[in-house]
Amino acid sequence: MKIGGLVGALALLLLVTGCTQSPPTPTPAHSTKPRTVSTPSATLTTSASPYISDAASTYTVTDGDDVQVSWLAPSRNIACGIVLSGASAHVWGCSVKDHTWVAPSANPADICYNSGEDCGTGIEALGSGKLRGRGETVFESQRAIDGPFPAPAIQTLAYGHSVTADGVTCVSLETGMTCTNITSGHGFTLSKSTYSTH
């Protein structure tokens, strides 16, 4: 009976200690630990110009009150300029000495339409305005290739190079000279054999 009582007491003790044991700590459904979220870093893509940008000061010339950025194509057949100040300020464009194209003049959209002067040696614009045909000499570079007066030493804008002044960028390529007004998007490409506007 003593053994039976001892076994019973032991069973009762196990039963009591089993019931009073603290329950296991539950694992929270959401961790309170801060999470690190990795997000892919944004890649900035910039479309770098494929042309070498020359300083406008390389091509700046002064004639009286006129200050202009003026240059020649390597062929010395295309003369361009951007007039910064003086009587013809903000005029920009190019002339072609020898060319096989004829500037149209029949329709209002033509560059030589209703022109009051000799027209058809190139294209110019005033600021961001409409493109027009050009005839008279304004650019120092044009004087350098066709006179009538002596011109200062004019630099050559090498093929694959560009120059920007007064909101106009021009690029010299073997296929011709391309100039564009940055604000309006108006511009042109000129060569000996062709011209186009945009």
Contacts in CASP RR format, 6 or more apart in sequence:
PFRMAT RR
TARGET T0000
AUTHOR 0000-0000-0000
METHOD contacts of the structure
MODEL  1
MKIGGLVGALALLLLVTGCTQSPPTPTPAHSTKPRTVSTPSATLTTSASP
YISDAASTYTVTDGDDVQVSWLAPSRNIACGIVLSGASAHVWGCSVKDHT
WVAPSANPADICYNSGEDCGTGIEALGSGKLRGRGETVFESQRAIDGPFP
APAIQTLAYGHSVTADGVTCVSLETGMTCTNITSGHGFTLSKSTYSTH
49 162 0 8 1.000
51 160 0 8 1.000
51 161 0 8 1.000
51 162 0 8 1.000
51 171 0 8 1.000
52 158 0 8 1.000
52 160 0 8 1.000
52 161 0 8 1.000
52 162 0 8 1.000
53 161 0 8 1.000
53 162 0 8 1.000
53 163 0 8 1.000
53 164 0 8 1.000
54 157 0 8 1.000
54 161 0 8 1.000
54 162 0 8 1.000
54 163 0 8 1.000
55 163 0 8 1.000
56 69 0 8 1.000
56 82 0 8 1.000
56 163 0 8 1.000
56 164 0 8 1.000
56 165 0 8 1.000
58 155 0 8 1.000
58 163 0 8 1.000
59 69 0 8 1.000
59 70 0 8 1.000
59 71 0 8 1.000
59 154 0 8 1.000
59 155 0 8 1.000
59 157 0 8 1.000
59 163 0 8 1.000
60 67 0 8 1.000
60 68 0 8 1.000
60 69 0 8 1.000
60 70 0 8 1.000
60 84 0 8 1.000
61 67 0 8 1.000
61 68 0 8 1.000
61 69 0 8 1.000
61 70 0 8 1.000
61 140 0 8 1.000
61 152 0 8 1.000
61 154 0 8 1.000
63 140 0 8 1.000
63 152 0 8 1.000
65 85 0 8 1.000
65 86 0 8 1.000
65 87 0 8 1.000
66 83 0 8 1.000
66 85 0 8 1.000
66 86 0 8 1.000
66 87 0 8 1.000
66 88 0 8 1.000
67 83 0 8 1.000
67 84 0 8 1.000
67 85 0 8 1.000
67 86 0 8 1.000
68 81 0 8 1.000
68 82 0 8 1.000
68 83 0 8 1.000
68 84 0 8 1.000
68 139 0 8 1.000
68 140 0 8 1.000
69 81 0 8 1.000
69 82 0 8 1.000
69 84 0 8 1.000
69 163 0 8 1.000
69 165 0 8 1.000
69 166 0 8 1.000
70 79 0 8 1.000
70 80 0 8 1.000
70 81 0 8 1.000
70 82 0 8 1.000
70 139 0 8 1.000
70 140 0 8 1.000
70 141 0 8 1.000
70 154 0 8 1.000
71 79 0 8 1.000
71 80 0 8 1.000
71 81 0 8 1.000
71 141 0 8 1.000
71 154 0 8 1.000
71 155 0 8 1.000
71 156 0 8 1.000
71 157 0 8 1.000
71 163 0 8 1.000
71 172 0 8 1.000
72 78 0 8 1.000
72 79 0 8 1.000
72 80 0 8 1.000
72 141 0 8 1.000
72 144 0 8 1.000
72 145 0 8 1.000
72 154 0 8 1.000
72 155 0 8 1.000
72 156 0 8 1.000
72 157 0 8 1.000
73 79 0 8 1.000
73 80 0 8 1.000
73 156 0 8 1.000
73 157 0 8 1.000
73 172 0 8 1.000
73 176 0 8 1.000
73 177 0 8 1.000
74 156 0 8 1.000
74 157 0 8 1.000
74 158 0 8 1.000
74 159 0 8 1.000
74 172 0 8 1.000
75 192 0 8 1.000
76 145 0 8 1.000
76 156 0 8 1.000
77 96 0 8 1.000
77 97 0 8 1.000
77 98 0 8 1.000
77 145 0 8 1.000
77 192 0 8 1.000
78 94 0 8 1.000
78 95 0 8 1.000
78 96 0 8 1.000
78 97 0 8 1.000
78 176 0 8 1.000
78 177 0 8 1.000
78 190 0 8 1.000
78 191 0 8 1.000
79 94 0 8 1.000
79 95 0 8 1.000
79 97 0 8 1.000
79 139 0 8 1.000
79 141 0 8 1.000
79 142 0 8 1.000
79 144 0 8 1.000
79 145 0 8 1.000
79 146 0 8 1.000
79 154 0 8 1.000
80 92 0 8 1.000
80 93 0 8 1.000
80 94 0 8 1.000
80 95 0 8 1.000
80 139 0 8 1.000
80 141 0 8 1.000
80 157 0 8 1.000
80 170 0 8 1.000
80 177 0 8 1.000
80 179 0 8 1.000
81 92 0 8 1.000
81 93 0 8 1.000
81 94 0 8 1.000
81 138 0 8 1.000
81 139 0 8 1.000
81 140 0 8 1.000
81 141 0 8 1.000
81 170 0 8 1.000
82 91 0 8 1.000
82 92 0 8 1.000
82 93 0 8 1.000
82 165 0 8 1.000
82 166 0 8 1.000
82 168 0 8 1.000
82 170 0 8 1.000
83 89 0 8 1.000
83 90 0 8 1.000
83 91 0 8 1.000
83 92 0 8 1.000
83 138 0 8 1.000
83 139 0 8 1.000
83 166 0 8 1.000
84 90 0 8 1.000
84 165 0 8 1.000
84 166 0 8 1.000
88 138 0 8 1.000
90 126 0 8 1.000
90 127 0 8 1.000
90 166 0 8 1.000
91 124 0 8 1.000
91 125 0 8 1.000
91 126 0 8 1.000
91 127 0 8 1.000
91 138 0 8 1.000
92 124 0 8 1.000
92 125 0 8 1.000
92 127 0 8 1.000
92 166 0 8 1.000
92 168 0 8 1.000
92 179 0 8 1.000
92 181 0 8 1.000
93 122 0 8 1.000
93 123 0 8 1.000
93 124 0 8 1.000
93 125 0 8 1.000
93 134 0 8 1.000
93 139 0 8 1.000
93 168 0 8 1.000
93 170 0 8 1.000
93 179 0 8 1.000
93 188 0 8 1.000
94 122 0 8 1.000
94 123 0 8 1.000
94 124 0 8 1.000
94 170 0 8 1.000
94 177 0 8 1.000
94 179 0 8 1.000
94 188 0 8 1.000
94 190 0 8 1.000
95 121 0 8 1.000
95 122 0 8 1.000
95 134 0 8 1.000
95 135 0 8 1.000
95 139 0 8 1.000
95 142 0 8 1.000
95 146 0 8 1.000
96 121 0 8 1.000
96 122 0 8 1.000
96 190 0 8 1.000
96 191 0 8 1.000
96 192 0 8 1.000
96 195 0 8 1.000
97 121 0 8 1.000
97 145 0 8 1.000
97 146 0 8 1.000
98 192 0 8 1.000
99 121 0 8 1.000
99 122 0 8 1.000
99 190 0 8 1.000
99 191 0 8 1.000
99 192 0 8 1.000
99 193 0 8 1.000
99 195 0 8 1.000
100 192 0 8 1.000
100 193 0 8 1.000
101 193 0 8 1.000
101 194 0 8 1.000
101 195 0 8 1.000
102 120 0 8 1.000
103 110 0 8 1.000
103 111 0 8 1.000
103 112 0 8 1.000
103 119 0 8 1.000
103 120 0 8 1.000
103 122 0 8 1.000
103 133 0 8 1.000
103 195 0 8 1.000
104 110 0 8 1.000
104 111 0 8 1.000
104 112 0 8 1.000
104 113 0 8 1.000
105 111 0 8 1.000
105 112 0 8 1.000
105 113 0 8 1.000
105 114 0 8 1.000
105 115 0 8 1.000
105 119 0 8 1.000
106 113 0 8 1.000
107 113 0 8 1.000
108 114 0 8 1.000
111 119 0 8 1.000
111 120 0 8 1.000
111 122 0 8 1.000
111 123 0 8 1.000
111 131 0 8 1.000
111 132 0 8 1.000
111 133 0 8 1.000
111 197 0 8 1.000
112 119 0 8 1.000
112 120 0 8 1.000
112 132 0 8 1.000
112 133 0 8 1.000
115 132 0 8 1.000
115 133 0 8 1.000
117 135 0 8 1.000
117 136 0 8 1.000
118 135 0 8 1.000
118 136 0 8 1.000
119 132 0 8 1.000
119 133 0 8 1.000
119 134 0 8 1.000
119 135 0 8 1.000
120 133 0 8 1.000
120 134 0 8 1.000
120 135 0 8 1.000
121 134 0 8 1.000
121 135 0 8 1.000
122 133 0 8 1.000
122 134 0 8 1.000
122 135 0 8 1.000
122 190 0 8 1.000
122 195 0 8 1.000
123 131 0 8 1.000
123 132 0 8 1.000
123 133 0 8 1.000
123 134 0 8 1.000
123 187 0 8 1.000
123 188 0 8 1.000
123 190 0 8 1.000
123 195 0 8 1.000
123 197 0 8 1.000
124 131 0 8 1.000
124 132 0 8 1.000
124 133 0 8 1.000
124 134 0 8 1.000
124 138 0 8 1.000
125 131 0 8 1.000
125 132 0 8 1.000
125 181 0 8 1.000
125 186 0 8 1.000
125 187 0 8 1.000
127 166 0 8 1.000
127 168 0 8 1.000
127 181 0 8 1.000
127 184 0 8 1.000
128 181 0 8 1.000
128 183 0 8 1.000
128 184 0 8 1.000
128 185 0 8 1.000
128 186 0 8 1.000
129 181 0 8 1.000
129 184 0 8 1.000
129 186 0 8 1.000
130 186 0 8 1.000
131 186 0 8 1.000
131 187 0 8 1.000
131 188 0 8 1.000
131 197 0 8 1.000
137 143 0 8 1.000
137 146 0 8 1.000
137 147 0 8 1.000
137 148 0 8 1.000
140 151 0 8 1.000
140 152 0 8 1.000
140 154 0 8 1.000
141 151 0 8 1.000
141 154 0 8 1.000
143 149 0 8 1.000
143 150 0 8 1.000
143 151 0 8 1.000
144 151 0 8 1.000
144 152 0 8 1.000
144 154 0 8 1.000
157 163 0 8 1.000
157 170 0 8 1.000
157 172 0 8 1.000
157 177 0 8 1.000
158 172 0 8 1.000
159 172 0 8 1.000
159 173 0 8 1.000
159 174 0 8 1.000
160 171 0 8 1.000
160 172 0 8 1.000
160 173 0 8 1.000
161 171 0 8 1.000
161 172 0 8 1.000
162 169 0 8 1.000
162 170 0 8 1.000
162 171 0 8 1.000
162 172 0 8 1.000
163 169 0 8 1.000
163 170 0 8 1.000
164 170 0 8 1.000
164 182 0 8 1.000
167 181 0 8 1.000
167 182 0 8 1.000
167 183 0 8 1.000
168 179 0 8 1.000
168 180 0 8 1.000
168 181 0 8 1.000
168 182 0 8 1.000
169 179 0 8 1.000
169 180 0 8 1.000
169 182 0 8 1.000
170 177 0 8 1.000
170 178 0 8 1.000
170 179 0 8 1.000
170 180 0 8 1.000
171 177 0 8 1.000
171 178 0 8 1.000
171 179 0 8 1.000
175 189 0 8 1.000
175 191 0 8 1.000
176 189 0 8 1.000
176 190 0 8 1.000
176 191 0 8 1.000
177 189 0 8 1.000
177 190 0 8 1.000
177 191 0 8 1.000
178 187 0 8 1.000
178 188 0 8 1.000
178 189 0 8 1.000
179 187 0 8 1.000
179 188 0 8 1.000
180 186 0 8 1.000
180 187 0 8 1.000
180 198 0 8 1.000
181 187 0 8 1.000
185 198 0 8 1.000
186 197 0 8 1.000
186 198 0 8 1.000
187 197 0 8 1.000
187 198 0 8 1.000
188 195 0 8 1.000
188 196 0 8 1.000
188 197 0 8 1.000
188 198 0 8 1.000
189 195 0 8 1.000
189 196 0 8 1.000
189 198 0 8 1.000
END
